[in-house]
């Protein structure tokens, strides 16, 4: 049968009593376009469409897995942990010790932590990680302006963090803690705040350079 473009007719040929697994529908619309759609038999009288049109629109999104690596204290990773907590998203919270750090350091993008692994891909820098997660979890404001104002506040807090000045007291405490740590490596790990303090002093460029070149002594 020929169907002209001016006609509004639907022709449907259905095989209902055969043992075949498929029922073929021929549909003709007023536009003269005929679509060949195949349905697969399912539960007797029910059929599920196998058209490529619907298949392409139902792609299953990949489930993301997160792995956060940092030291065993809050430091620069705590805001990241708070984002996961608020979003109720599970993640692997890897907490490394000072003893493990030297072996891991060279494997990080910029020689420091925290780092976040998303399906095996690595993201470094705490603020970059925070913004990435905040955007994904809907915690970066309602529009670009709010996002910018949030960024403004966060960066101002970073400036305040950097304005904490080093003093003689810091260096004196650092020296004592280093001596203590040299005699009992794992003991300092029991005191997260002191451990954090020691590591921050050690990472200061000039202090770090001196530690690397100073003569090795027992005390």
Order of alpha helices (4+ residues) and beta strands (2+ residues): beta-beta-beta-alpha-beta-alpha-beta-alpha-beta-beta-alpha-alpha-alpha-alpha-alpha
